[in-house]
Amino acid sequence: KVFAADFNKPSLVDLLYIGMNLERGTWRFYTAVLARYAGSSFTRSVDLLARAEEGHARLLYTFWAAEQEDPLSFEEVYEAMPGDIVEGGQEVDAMVERLAHLSEDPCLDIIEMALGIEFSAYDLYRSMAHRFVGTPMEKSFLAIAQAEKEHMRIASEALQYCEEI
């Protein structure tokens, strides 16, 4: 639904753009976590995740730009995106609002949120790869799905910084 929400029959260009927007949305969420919990033990892992989201957007951009006649730069495209939805399909503003209602030691809550986002992202990109089996999009979406597994690993390893475990 995230990929087909505004399109009856999305093109490759549309799908890549939507993917970049999801990556930006997830980056925005992680950036909000970093701003709110600067200096917390778990933020190093969140910073890694935020940088990886921008890296994925850059990867999608290379595919997107290849389909454009005269593409804008990555920075111009990325900055213009609303980034209003995280990869799992939730609204960024709602996810950021949830940060205000976490426990006094938010590490576990945030890492669980990150794991949920990253698992949903893995499932989303894997499903998109299956949807486009035998097309150039399949390999692109599979590559990103594999990278999302690395994000899950980073988030899982961050659990060591949570005292509630």
Summary of the structure (lengths in Angstrom):
residues: 165
radius of gyration: 16.0
end to end distance: 35.1
largest distance: 52.7
contacts: 507
relative contact order: 0.16
helix: 70%
strand: 1%
